[in-house]
């Protein structure tokens, strides 16, 4: 299988955004802490109507920045 085909399959099965419970689980934190960071504007999220979703790719970028110390720590 070629690389383009693999990437297409990967994108087809990876959601663009996840719910609060899914995002908290992916990050290994509580939903309450995730919500605190969300309300403070410390973590990437989007509002669609009444729903709050967390873009997967933006979470990856944010987490990498946290791990590399390129942004302020979020230890609230």
C-alpha positions as CSV (number, residue, x, y, z in Angstrom):
1,X,0.0,0.0,0.0
2,X,1.4,3.4,-0.9
3,X,1.8,6.3,1.5
4,X,-1.0,8.4,0.0
5,X,-3.4,5.6,0.4
6,X,-2.4,5.1,4.1
7,X,-2.8,8.8,4.8
8,X,-6.2,8.9,3.2
9,X,-7.4,6.0,5.3
10,X,-6.0,7.5,8.4
11,X,-7.8,10.8,7.8
12,X,-11.0,9.1,7.0
13,X,-11.1,7.4,10.4
14,X,-9.7,10.2,12.5
15,X,-12.3,12.6,13.7
16,X,-11.7,16.3,13.1
17,X,-12.9,17.2,16.6
18,X,-13.9,15.4,19.8
19,X,-16.2,15.9,22.7
20,X,-15.2,17.1,26.2
21,X,-15.1,13.5,27.6
22,X,-13.1,12.2,24.6
23,X,-10.6,15.1,24.8
24,X,-10.1,14.7,28.5
25,X,-9.6,10.9,28.0
26,X,-7.1,11.5,25.2
27,X,-5.1,14.0,27.4
28,X,-5.3,11.9,30.5
29,X,-7.0,14.6,32.6
30,X,-10.3,15.0,34.2
31,X,-13.3,16.6,32.4
32,X,-13.4,19.2,35.2
33,X,-9.8,20.3,34.6
34,X,-10.4,20.3,30.8
35,X,-13.5,22.5,31.3
36,X,-11.5,24.9,33.6
37,X,-8.9,25.3,30.9
38,X,-11.5,25.7,28.3
39,X,-13.3,28.5,30.2
40,X,-10.0,30.2,30.7
41,X,-9.1,30.0,27.0
42,X,-6.0,28.0,27.7
43,X,-6.8,25.0,25.4
44,X,-8.0,25.0,21.8
45,X,-11.7,24.5,21.4
46,X,-14.6,25.6,19.1
47,X,-18.2,26.3,19.9
48,X,-20.7,25.0,17.4
49,X,-24.1,26.0,18.6
50,X,-24.3,24.9,22.2
51,X,-21.6,22.2,21.8
52,X,-18.0,22.7,22.7
53,X,-15.6,20.5,20.6
54,X,-11.9,20.1,20.7
55,X,-10.1,19.9,17.3
56,X,-7.8,16.9,17.4
57,X,-4.9,18.4,15.4
58,X,-5.0,21.6,17.4
59,X,-4.8,19.5,20.6
60,X,-1.8,17.7,19.3
61,X,-0.1,21.0,18.5
62,X,-1.0,22.5,21.9
63,X,0.3,19.4,23.7
64,X,3.6,19.5,21.8
65,X,4.0,23.1,22.7
66,X,3.3,22.3,26.4
67,X,5.8,19.4,26.3
68,X,8.5,21.6,24.8
69,X,7.9,24.4,27.2
70,X,7.1,27.0,24.5
71,X,4.0,28.3,26.2
72,X,3.1,29.1,29.8
73,X,2.4,26.0,32.0
74,X,-1.2,25.2,32.7
75,X,-1.0,23.7,36.2
76,X,-4.1,25.1,37.7
